[in-house]
């Protein structure tokens, strides 16, 4: 079992586009002696980073393999379609899934990309389009890409995640603080 939290240190992993800083600031005010390290996680390493001990807690989006992982829901966010500015659908204000028929949609199953930047480069190069969480589209805004709402796509659930059975005073305090702050921050 990874012991970073017991040593007065917490490693907090976060998904691209999500900002865990409000929770970190709130926790640091009441636990100034606990060192907090932040680690951005790529698409494919959400739960794995908890399992292999790189992070003590994750601020993540579903879906991921949650077996053996305790999650605390903190909100949701819509997905948007990311596409090149030159794409015929770029002029539409809103889209539906039916309107994407025949398009090459870059998803995790169709093309595994290591980073957000790699996926955005593929989209900008005209290799496909992608549904992204709105916070990712906003965080990685580029002049050659646009994002449009897709009205019939369910929102992405956002949560805090820790290994089941993992108990540590600092970790428990961080989860309580983060759940409160991040739920409030997302509303």
HELIX and SHEET records of a PDB file:
HELIX    1   1 UNK A   21  UNK A   30  1                                  10    
HELIX    2   2 UNK A   43  UNK A   45  5                                   3    
HELIX    3   3 UNK A   46  UNK A   51  1                                   6    
HELIX    4   4 UNK A   88  UNK A   91  5                                   4    
HELIX    5   5 UNK A   97  UNK A  100  5                                   4    
HELIX    6   6 UNK A  116  UNK A  124  1                                   9    
HELIX    7   7 UNK A  134  UNK A  139  1                                   6    
HELIX    8   8 UNK A  169  UNK A  186  1                                  18    
SHEET    1   A 5 UNK A  35  UNK A  41  0                                        
SHEET    2   A 5 UNK A   9  UNK A  15  1                                        
SHEET    3   A 5 UNK A  57  UNK A  61  1                                        
SHEET    4   A 5 UNK A 156  UNK A 163 -1                                        
SHEET    5   A 5 UNK A  69  UNK A  77 -1                                        
SHEET    1   B 4 UNK A  94  UNK A  95  0                                        
SHEET    2   B 4 UNK A 145  UNK A 150  1                                        
SHEET    3   B 4 UNK A  79  UNK A  84 -1                                        
SHEET    4   B 4 UNK A 130  UNK A 133 -1                                        
END                                                                             
